Amino acid sequence: MDTLKYLQFYFVFDRVVSGYDDIFEAIDGEILTKFDSLKDEFNFLHQEAKNFLIRLAKGDRKRFVASKYLSRSLSSVIINELVNKGFIIFERSKEIKPIKNRKEKLKKELRRYQIQDKIHFTKRFYRFWFRFIEPNLDLLYKNQKDDVLNEIKNKFDHYCSLEFELACINLLSKNLNIPKDEISSYWDKENEIDIYANYDGFVIVAEAKYKERKICKNILNLLIQKCEKSKINWDKIALFSKSSFSNELLGLKDNRVILFELDDFKDLYE
């Protein structure tokens, strides 16, 4: 099995499923055909909790965004329930809260701005289920399986982009010998950076692109600009690409920049 197919199986099933060489055949055979029994794993969740997970699977994972259609009290109850049942975990923000100077008033937008943690599913399969299966149960009960599979195919690359980012964190941890728990993403009011780590004062930032085109040097330049804007003093930059890099990046003579291609992910989860 080539590396891309290998990763795609992990992005959906958290493992390679024997008997299949194509991810969509596996989704059809192991999920769409068996959805009625698989849904029993989620039947104990009440509908508001399921709706929350559907929004989380489709959204940017920030805590308040995922729960903005709920009251704060109900949102807290649902989040606590899902944490306790092992469905979600938090990724804590590394943004520093602005220090209020008694002699100066914070700008209006800063007074309203709230630092948010992000929320992750504990299993990739949970995210896949609430992204594609739970919202389409009515279609599956109507035997419109092909419609659901077509939606999955059309939106699969978008779904995989986050999973690829998380795989990049695992690969970076393995290659640089940095504990995985020390690597996460970075976001603040102005910026989002896919991958960030500050390990014993050594700072590395990274971007991950799950695209059908090569990464060009402008991605590196944009990442450097983000760091400048967020006042991040980096020691190394890593770029991860599904589809390789431009000749300009491949020929870059800068040992502060590391490039990772698809073949580098071979046997990542073995």
Secondary structure, DSSP 8 states (H G I E B T S, - for coil): --HHHHHHHHHHHSS--TT-SSHHHHHIIIIITTHHHHGGGGTTS-HHHHHHHHHHHHS--BHHHHTTTS-HHHHHHHHHHHHHTTSEEEE----------TTS---HHHHH-----EEEESSHHHHHIIIIIGGGHHHHHTT-HHHHHHHHHHHHHHHHHHHHHHHHHHHHHHHHT--GGGEEEEE-SS-EEEEEEEETTEEEEEEEE--SS-B-HHHHHHHHHHHHHTT---SEEEEEESS-B-HHHHT---TTEEEE-GGGGTTTT-
